[in-house]
Amino acid sequence: MRAMKTKYLNIVLAVVILFGATSCEQFFEDKIASPNNPSQVSPNLLLTNVQVATFASFAGQLARQSGIMTQHIAGTSAGSQTVEVANYVITELTNGNEWDAIYTGAITNSRIIIDEHGAENPYYRGIARILKVLNAHTASDLWGDVPFSQAASGLSGDLNPAYDAQEDLYDENNPSGFFAELDAAIADLSVAPADNARLPGSDDLIYGGDVSRWITLAHSLKARLYNHLSEADGATSATKALASLANAIGDPADNAYMAFGSAGNEQNQWYAYNLQRGDYLKMGEFFVEALKATNDPRLSFFAATAPNGDYVGTPKNDVDSIATSNIGPYLNSLTAMIPLCSFVEMEFIKAEASLRSGQSGPAATAFNDAVKASILDVTGASDPAYEATYASETGSSITLEKIMTQKYIAMFGQIESYTDYRRTGFPSGVTYNPNSNLTTVPLRLIYPQTERLYNSNFVGTKTLTDPVWWDQ
């Protein structure tokens, strides 16, 4: 399967065009398949391209920035872009590439699959709908109001897509929102194979064309999105998250992973970035010290040893790139399998939603299962001593802080941790960088300059301290 995935990665990268960079990124996240002639591109090639663009967003700059915000990692090397991010110097020029990867690389090509190929290929259409939501909800969680119902309207000549209010996107009764799109995807993927002109296979880098697992992923995303509403609609969203979890990822074998190859333009982006800019990112002091304090068995996988032989993180207000630890092999290896959505995440959602629903016993059970599953996933083995202390909660001892602190550890390298921190304020030890001009960790990203200049429906300039809707 890895060989077939690599073949398709090479095919995609052979037909890409390179967009002008608005940041210093030059890895394959800058490359996207041209949507100029959708009728000439088959759905299987488009699907692979959508997934490559998705991997670019979830393992590239947006993941690195999110990790700096949560102090999993630190921006280092004076004058680098990562130090600017660490100091919250995030402007409308910082994330133009990342916006393009989401909208031109993933969402536009998803729309082509849906509109041009969906009637004859409901399986492709269903997968494209899920990937469209995955990318768009991430954009919304980072920027707030974003184009969705009219996203990729440029395919029909309209270069000014309207922005959807985040509140509307998260409204399950909105026929143009996230939940409706996921329900439509589930319906598409539930038809008989014979109702499809083409069937996805090795062109699907995530599940190899297994539509039952895509249905599971759709329910998992619904659980994630309901859980994001913990502040906006606490009790109801918890109940709905738990209902979605009944059909969500219930086994690590169904995890949705990003696929990477060994060639230079296919490599895991954490590895590729470190290979070329190794001084720009180091482990964060808060995260490393938290793991050391509990003798966490995942430390040696998340972090490399520093020159002194110990594990040392860079403080949030420092730029040390010499004496501290590099990112470890869990993220920083050639073909590391990094999850887009996982069993571990679902168990932590179950724990949080159960606690918010007043079900402390099930919350404790889900929490314990999540911690144990994370340790097994990261290290390859259980750790009875650690689990006896940190994965043995009961209904009377479980708390939201414990759930979110362990989820923070388990979700190392994933954008979701930034969302969790903004929703809950945990871990409480994550605080703003005093070198910045802010007195809080940034609450969103800044819209790209191209939107302000060229989209007449631009929603308006926001600041880093303007919370997104679900964080009000």
N, C-alpha and C positions, 0 to 999 in steps of 0.2 A: 504493500500500500504506500509506503514512503516513497518508493521509486516512481510510482504513478503520480503521486502528488507533486514530486519534483519535476516530472515531465510537464505537468500542466502549469506549474509556476514559470518554467522556462518559456512555454508558449505564450503565456500572458505577457511576460516581460519583453518578448520579441515584438509585440504589437503596440507597445505603449508610446505615449508622447510625454515629454518632460515639460511641466509647467514652470514658469518663472517663480523662483523661491522668494518668499517674503521673510523667511528666517534662514538660519544657517543649515537647515536640514538638507542632506543630499543622499539619503538612503532611498530604498524603493518606495517609501511612503510618499515621495514626490512624484511617483509615476502612476498614471492612470490610463486605462484603455479609452480610446477616443469614442465618444457616443455619436459622432457625426453621421454615420451611416448604420443605424440600428438594424435595418432590414437585412444588411449584409453580414451581420455577426450572429452566430448561432447562440442559443441560450446557454449551452454548456460552456462556451468560452466566456460569455458574459458573467456566468455564475462564478467561475474561478476568479475573474477579475474583481467582482464585488467582494469576494472573500479576502483577496490579497489587500484591497483597499481597507477593509475592515481590520485586518491584522495591523496595517500601518497605523491606524488610529489607536488601537488598544495595546500596542507594544512599543509605540513610538513616543513622540514628543508629549502628547497629552498624558500618557502614563507617567513619563518622567516628571512633568510639572506637577501632576497630582501627588506623586511620591514626595516631592520637595515640600509641597503644602502640608502634608501630613507628617513630615519629618521622618519618614521611612528612610529617605536618602537626603543628601545634602548637595547643593550646587557649590562647586569648588573651582579653584584656579582664577585668580583675580582677573577681571576683565572679560570673563567668559559669559555666554548667554545664560548658563545655568546659575551663575552668581546673580545676574540681573533678576532671574526668576525668584531666587532665594530672598532677594531684597525687595521683592514685589514690584520690580520695574517691568510691569507687564502692560503693553500698549496695544494699540490697534494694528501694529506691525508684527506682533509676536507670533500670532497663530494663523496667519493667512494660509499657509500650506496645509495645516491641519483641517481648517474649514473646507478647503478644496478637496482634500482626501475624502472627507465625509460626504460632501455634496456632489462633487463631480465624479469621484471614483466609485463610491458605494451607492448613494441614493439615486443618482441619475441612471446608472446602469441597472439598478434594481427596477426602476420605473420602466426601462426599456424591456426588461424581461416580462414585467407585469402587463404592459400595454401591447407590446408587439408579439409576444410569444405565449402569453398566459392562457388564452382561450383554448389552444390546442395542448398546452402543457401545464395543467394545474399544479403538478408537483413542483415544477420550476417556479411558478407564480407564488406558491405558498412559501417556499424557501426564501424567495426574494422579498416577500412581505415581511418575514421575520427579520431578515438582515436590514431591511429598511428601518424597521422600528428600533433594532439594536443600535444602529448608528444615529438615528434621529433622537432617541431618548438620551443618548450620551451627549449629543450636541445641546439638547435642551437642559440637561442637568448641569452643564458647564456654562452655557451662555444665557439660559432663560427662554424667552420667546424666540422661536426659530421657524423658518419655513418648513412645513410638512405637507399639508393638504395640497399646496401648490408647488412643492419642491420639484425641481427638474422641469419646471414649466418652460424652460428654454427650448426643450425638445419641440414645442409647438410654436416657438417664436416669441414667447413672452419672457423677457429677461429681467422682469421685476416681480418675482414671487412674493406674495403676501406672507407676513409672519403670523403664525398661530400663537395665541397666548398659551403659556405653559399650562395654565389652569384648564384650558379647553383640551389640550392634548392629553391630559391626565383624567379627563371626564369619560367614564365608561359608557355614558349615554351619547357621546358625540360620535356620529357615524364616520367622521374623518379623523378620529383620534387614535391613540396607540392601541387601546384595548380592542376597538372595532377591527383594526388592521390585523391584530393577532388572531382574533376570532375568525376572520376571513381566511387567514393562513391555515388554521386548523381545519376549516371546511375544505379548502383546496387539497390538503394533504390526506384527507379522509376518503377521497374517491378511489375507485378501483384502478389498478395499474393500467388496465386496458383503456381507460379514458384518457390516457396520455399518448401523444405522438412520440415523445421522447421520454426516457427515464434517466434521471441523474445517476451518476456512478462515480468514477474516479475524478471527474471534474469537480465534485463536491469535496473540498479539502477537509471539511469538518466531520461529516458523518458518512462519507462515501455513498450517498444516495439513500441512506436508511431513513425513510420518511417517518417511521414511528418515533425515532429519536428526535426528529425535527419537531414533531407534535409535542413531545416532552419538553423540548426547549421553549416552545411557545408558551406553554403553561408556566414554565420556570420564569420567563420574563414577565409574565403577568404577576406572579408572586413578588418579584423584585419591584415592579412598578407600584403595586399596591403598598408595599412596605415603605417606599419612598414617601408615602403620604402620612407618615407617623405624626407629623406636626399639623398637617392640614386637616386630617380626618382620622384621628388616632384609633378609636375603637372599631369603627366600621372598616377601615382599611386593614386592620389586623385580622378581622373575621374573613375578609375577602382574600387576603394573602394566604391564610390557612386553607381556604377552599381550593385555591389554585395549586397549592403544594400537594394536594392529593394526587395530582396527575403530573407533577413536576419531576425533575431529576431525583430519583430515589436510590441510585447506585452510582458509585464513582465510574463505572464502565460507561455511563452515558454522559460524562462530562463533555462539554464542548470546548475543544482545544484549538488554539491557533497552530497552523502547520508551517514549519520552516524547513529549508533545505540547507545543503552545505556549500553551494555556490555563493559567490560574493554578493549577488543581488537577491538571494533567497534567505540569507541568514537571519536568525533571531536578532531583532533590532537592538535589544539590550547588549548583546554580544558585539554586534557590529559597531555600535556607538562607542562602547568601551575600547574596542580595538583601535578606533581612529581618534578618540577623544578621551582617553583614559583618565586624564587629570580633571575632567569636568564634573564627574559624579563620584561621590563616595557615600559610604553608609552614614546614616544620621545618628548622632549621639544618643538622642532620646530612645530610639528604637533599639540600638545595640545594648544600651545599659539596661533597658527593661528586660531583654532576653537574658542577659548575664545575671541579673538579680534573681531570676527564677530557674537558672540552669536549664534553659529551654533547649531541647535537643535539636531544634531547627536552626539554631544560630549558625552552625558551621556550614549550613546549606544556603542560608540567606546572605552571609557575609564571608569574605575571605579574611585571612589573618593579616594584620598590619605588619610593618617592618619589625616591630618589637616582638612579634610572635603571638601577640594577644589580639583580641577583637576590639577595635577602637573606632568610634564614630566621630564625625566632624560636628561640632556644635552648630546650631542654626545660624549663629551670627559670625561664623568663621569661614575662611576660604581654604583651610588646610587641605592640600591634595598630596601630601608627601607622607605624613606619619599615620594616616588613618586607613581604615579598611576599604578595599574595593567591594563592589557588589559580588556576592558569591554565586556559585554554580546553579542555584535554583532558577535564577533569571539569566545570569551571565554565562551561558554556554551555547555552543554553536546551534544546536537544535532543541533547546529546552522546550518542553511542552507547557505552555502558559495557558491557563483557562480563560475562556470568555464567560463561562457560566459553569458552575460546578455543584456537586453534591454537598460539599462543605458549605458553600454559600447558602444553599437551600436549608440546611440544618440550622445555620445561624439565624436565618429569617424565621424559621419555625420557632426557634427559641425566643426571639424578640417578639414575634406576633403572639405567641402563646402567653408570654408574660404580660403583654399589653391587654390581652383578653382575660386576665385574671386566672390563667391556668398555669400556676407556678410549677406544678409537678411535671407536666409535659415540657415546659420550658427548660427545666433542669436536665431532663433526659435528652432533649435535642441538643442542648449545649454540650453535654458530655460527649455525645456521639460526634458532634462537629469537631471538637478539639482532638479527639482520638483519630478521626478521619484525616484531619489536617496533618497530624504528626506522621501518620502512615504514608500519606501522599508525598510529603516533602522528604522524609528520611528513608522511607522504604521499610520501616519497622515500628512497632509500638514501643512505648517507653513507660513501663508500669510505674516507676517511681514518680515521674512527672505527672502522669495521669492520676495517680492516687491523691495528689495534692491539688491539681488544677483542672481535673476532669471528673470530679466526684461530687458535684453539687447536688443539692436536694431542693425540694420545693420551698423549704424555709431559708435556704442560704443563697439561692440564685438572685442576682440583681442585674439590672440593665447595664451597669458599668462593667460587670464581669463579662457579660455577653459581648459587648461592643469592644472591650479591650482584647479579648481573645479573637474576635473577628478581625480586628485591626492587624493582629499578628498573622493570622491565616491568609488574609487578602493582600499580603505584601506584593507590590508591583501592579496592583489592579486599581483602575480609576474609581471603582465603587467605594474604596476606602475614603476618598475625598468626599464623596456624597454622604457616607455614613457619619463622618466627622462633623460636617455642616448640619446634619439632621439632629445629632444627639449631643455633640460637644465632648464625646469620648473618643480616645483617651484624654482625660483632663490635663495631662502633662504636655499635650501638644499646644503650644502657644505661639503668638506672633513673634516675628524676628525684630528685635529692637533696633536693628540697623535700618529698618524701613521707615517710611513716613506714616505707616498705618499703626493702629493699636489693636488690630485683629488680623487673623489669618484671612486672606482674600476669600470672598464669598462667591465669586464667579470669575469668568474670563471676560476680556474686552472684545467686542465685535471687530472683525477685520475691517481695515480701511476700505477695502473694495466694496463692502456692503454699504458703508456710509456714502461713498462717492458715486456708486453706479446702480444701486437698487432704490428706485423711487419710493418703495414701500418700506424702507429701512425703519426699524422700530424706534430708533433713537439711541444716542450715546448713553452708556451706563458706566458706573464706576466699580472698582473692585470691591467696594463695601456695600453695594446694592444687592440684597439677597434675592435669589430666585424665588418664584412663587411658593414652592413647597417648603421653603425655609423661612417664611414670614413669621 
